Amino acid sequence: MAQKNNDEQFKNVISHAKEYGFVFQSSEIYDGLSAVYDYGQLGAELKNNIKTYWWKAMVQMHENIVGIDSAIFMHPKVWKASGHVDGFNDPMIDNKDSKKRYRADQLLENKIDELYAELTNFSAENKAKFEEFQQEILGLSDEGQAAWIPSFKDEEGILDNSKYPFVNEASWRFVKKGLALEVEMNLALKSENLAQLKDLIVDYKVICPISKTSNWTDVRQFNLMFSTQFGAMAEGSDEVYLRPETAQGIFVNFLNVQKSGRMKIPFGIAQIGKAFRNEVIARQFIMRMREFEQMEMQFFVRPGEDKKWFEYWKEARLKWHMALGTSAEKYRYHDHVKLAHYANAATDIEFEFPFGFKEVEGIHSRTDFDLKQHEQFSGKKLQYFDNDLNDEGKPFGNYVPYVIETSIGLDRMFLLTMINAFEEQDLSTEDKQDSRTLLRLHPALAPYKVAVFPLTKKDGLPEKAREIMDALKFDFNCIYEEKDAIGKRYRRQDAVGTPFCITVDHQSLEDNTVTIRHRDSMEQERVAIADLADLVGKAVSWKTLLA
Ligand code: GAP
């Protein structure tokens, strides 16, 4: 039931986003382009406000972080050095009957989820014990993990039930199969054993959700980068890529920024920009897109201080999310047990979307991998001379800095913000049925800060309302509306998250006061026109989020 409500809520958010001009499907009149979306008139405002919040928090609030805007096209060697040409692949498999293509690991993950669903039958205590055990297993070396597989696959189970009490639960035989599959899949992915992935799909009887058959092709690697032709380059080397992440634009500019900005370690370089990935499975609206935006920051530190800064950024980034007023239970960290070859620590900040906890942001301790790769592929030194003194009183000297990265998907943050703010309120009283749809956006993020309404279209009220709007519009994004009854106009502004509605009536002409109505409480108060800018300004100020 909860699942159904969540699905319904998600569908309502998607249709609300379209109805009020937040998000449209790209090229909709041509039936759309899969996993590509356009932001409408209010979506563009909300997105810009999220960007501003991030830029202010990361760049303007840190004296040692600067922002850049690097090009989408980069030299093809960049992607060779970064590992994307050879390693940015998804293992794909086709069902021969439905002709549909799937990510092999996602098919297996769905199967694992199906088997783990039996955990709901465990007692709370045993569920917690199992999860602890699972983390322990997944934290072992590859050999250590592989050694456990036979115990999970054995039908009767050979685990000592005094040590592992959960093996007494009736659903254990499904759960242990799930654990076996999780371990086997991880090992196959890590060793890029595509034949093994296919075998798992067959052995665990995974079927195509459309044809319901298990008539599968072999698993093949599919690179996620989009490529295109670059006119001016020499023949044979004219293939360039649309960047799959903004981070590399920062790495290749590391020395340019450090020298021109006279930056001293530790320092950061941030940027916001488009990234492109040919995602094969595009799902969940703007959650997984082929063209999306990232807000990334690379923080360059002294080797040996990377762990300390990783912890710093992990905490700082969650604080940024929480300042928006989201309840703490909606967020969690997901520390990576298995790390990418270049990382020595990584965590995801996950948000509870209607379809479960999913990654919004990654914090990665990337060591000196990227800069060293670029040194090797470009033949140029990317080192920093650190003249601070170490414990022995000598300068730290020349080194390739270590890097902590924070990387958040702007579109995911946008979706999270819409979902978090969306509320359908029943306002019925004994005498009257009533309801409203509300976007409870933080005022600093709201597309419009103020709506100005003349009570009627005559008696000089529109002129007075325009006068107020003309004075406020330099500092705040305002909207003027004179159509429909006031109640209807309020509802429309509630639905797009406008924190303040100002109504100009006949009294306004006499004493220069107006009614201001607050979105969340629906309370109204009479205030002097001269006080409006101050009242609105305080509520929508970035200080409310950043101080
Ligand atoms: N530079 C590191 C990097 O790109 P990532 O985990 O691949 O790391 C970072 O991506 C963030 O970008 C994710 O946490 C997610 O919010 C967002 N993201 C990644 N792929 C996306 C997609 N196809 N559509 C929308 N957002 C995406």
Residues whose N, C-alpha, C, O or C-beta is under 5 A from the ligand:
A	BS01	GAP	P244 E245 A247 R277 E279 I286 M287 R288 M289 F292 E359 V360 E361 G362 S407 I408 G409 D411 R412
